[in-house]
Amino acid sequence: MSDSDAARHVVIIGASLAGTRTAQNLRTIGHTGPITLVGAEAELPYDRPPLSKDVLKSDWSDEVVEGNRLITPTELDELDVDLRLGIAATGLDTVARAVRLADSTTLAYDVLVIATGAAARPSPWRPESGVLQLRTLDDARAIAERLALREPVVVVGGGFIGTEIAAAAIGFGCPVTVVDPVTEPMARLVGPEIASSLVELHRANGAETRFGVGVVDIRGTAGDLTVVLDDGTELAASTAVVGIGSIPGTDWLAGSGLTLENGVVTDGGLRAVGADDVYAIGDVARWPHAGRGLHRAEHWTNASDQARFVAAAIAQGAEAEYASSDYVWSDQYDWKVHTVGHRDPNGTSILVGDLAVDGRVAVVHADAAGDAVGVVTVNWVRALNQARRLLMTGGSARSVADQLEQLAPRAAA
């Protein structure tokens, strides 16, 4: 790394996990130039997974909220990072190397890191009040206030976020119904082999499920909502929480010359296609994944890994192709669901263990050639750790499953 490289001004747009970790990693690696971190929210950077996993279920004490901060003011001072909060980016001029901000100022950069994440896909149903979505700390606060009323809740969307919110609502004592147009929504996340077990978990804990049925309307106001399904059923609710996916934060990049297709398209080194010295990381980045083609991932681990990768590329001139671990986890009541790698829709899967008998299970995913490409575990951390090592070394799905079987006689972690 030359002295001139070390002195470059790095501007990071997006002050969530990916952006904050990039700034921290740059300093750790030895970048001495100025770093500016810009965030649209006025909140000090915070971790998002705990919004549904922990914070939503907490007592909302100051200690709980502050415990989920990614960085403290003291740490920012020590890192010598210029943090600008409550200011959204509104435009990018890659020729002039400048970012336009919502306060009518421009910010020049030598290197730009785009980490603007993704926002909840807007609900198509917008009554005067009572319909909420989860993406920010303020969103979590608003949902927690409604759950504390212990009144009926309808969750629209049966993915990990929706079911984590449903579990939190059950914990508060709310009657809960989860609605999804897909018959087995969990199959998208863990595969059909154990999807039904996760559905039964929610039912066993008191949640009603209406799967294979869509929502056509939500009307009324908070405390007195009617959720209308496409089979004519009407569900009464005090609150509806809508989790129907996300959209990448790219609106501000219109006209920038970057390639925007369900995110900022990058090369294998996470450099944005269409500009020099511009990187995209985290939920907003769409990069060439070895097993999935152009891919955008909304995973905590992916955002953290990409931040570390890009910091090395900027500070050390590292030339490499980014390889994702594809590691995701979810808390479903007292069950721990972990996935690593991916599931090939053209491949097969092997089940190891039995949830009903042992209380834990693993599913090994194979591609069309029979090679292991991913593993899902439920309540079996020892198998997860072994699977991560085995996937790194390669091999057939059968061999991975056989080695995980050897763990079965011992008590699961």
C-alpha positions, 0 to 999 in steps of 0.5 A: 500500500502506497502512502497516497493510497493510505491517505485516500478519503473513503466515504461510506454511505450507510451506517448499519452493520456493513458500513460501520464494520468497513470503517472499523476494519479500515482502521484496524488494517492501517488506513490512515486517510479520512473516513466519512460514514453517512447514515440516513437514520439519526440513531447511532449505528445499531445491529438489526437482527436483534430487532426481531430476535431479542430487542422486540421481546425485551423490556425496552430498557435503555440498557437493552437498546444501547447493548445493540449499538455497533459502536460507541461515541468513544470508539468513533473518536478513537477511530477518527471517523467523521460520522454524519447521522440523519442525512440521506444520500440523494445522488451520485456523480461518479465523474466528479466523485461526489455524493449529494446529500439531503442537506444540499451539500456534496461530499467528495470521495476518493473511494466510495463504499455503498452500504445503503442496505434494503428497506421493507417492501412497502405494504400494499395495504395502508389503512389509517393506522395499525399496519406496521413493518419491521426494518428499523429501531423505531419500527421495532419500538412501534411493534413492541408497543402494540404487542404489549397490548396483548391483542390479536395480531395478524402477521403477513409473511411466513419467512424468518422475519415474519415467524420471529415476530409471530414468536415474539407476539406469542411471548407477549400473550397475543393471539397470532395468525400468520398468513402466507400465499405459499402453502409451505413458506418455510420450504423456501428457507430450509427445504421441504424436508423439515418445513412442516416441522417448523410450521407445527412448532408455531401451531404448538405454541399457539399460532394459527396459520393460514398458508396457501391463502393471500391477503387482498385487503386490510381495512379499519384502524389500529385496534379494529382491523379486518384482514381480508383473505382471497378465499373470502375469510376475514380475520379480526386484528388489533395490529397487522405486521407485514413482512413481504420481502425487501427492496434494495436502497438504490433509488438515490443512485438513479442516473449515476451510471452504475448498473442497478438490477435488484441492487448494485451489480458488482464484479467478483471483487465487489466493485460496482459495475460502471464506475471506478473506486466504487464498491457495494456491500451488504444487502444492497450488493448483487455480486456473482455468487459461485453457486447462484449467479448474480445474487443479493443476500440479506444476511448479517454474516454476509454484510460483515464478511463483505465489509472486511473484504472491501476494507482489505481491498481498499487499504491493502490493494487486495485482489481476490474474488469474494466468496460468501459463507451463506450463513444464516440463523433464526430463533423460532421460540426455543428452536435454533435454526442455522443454514450454511451454504445454499439449496440447489433447486435441481439437486437433492437433500439428505436428512440426518436425525429425526426432530420428533425423536431426537429434538434435532436434525440436519439436512444436507443439500446436494447439487445436481452432481451430488456434491454438498452445497449446503446444510440446515441444522435445527437445535444441533450446533455441533453438526452445524460446526462440523458441516461448515468445516466439511463444506469448506473442504468439498465432497459429496453430500453423502459423505457429509451426511455420513460424518454428521450421522457419527455425531448422532449418538452423542448429546447434541449441543 
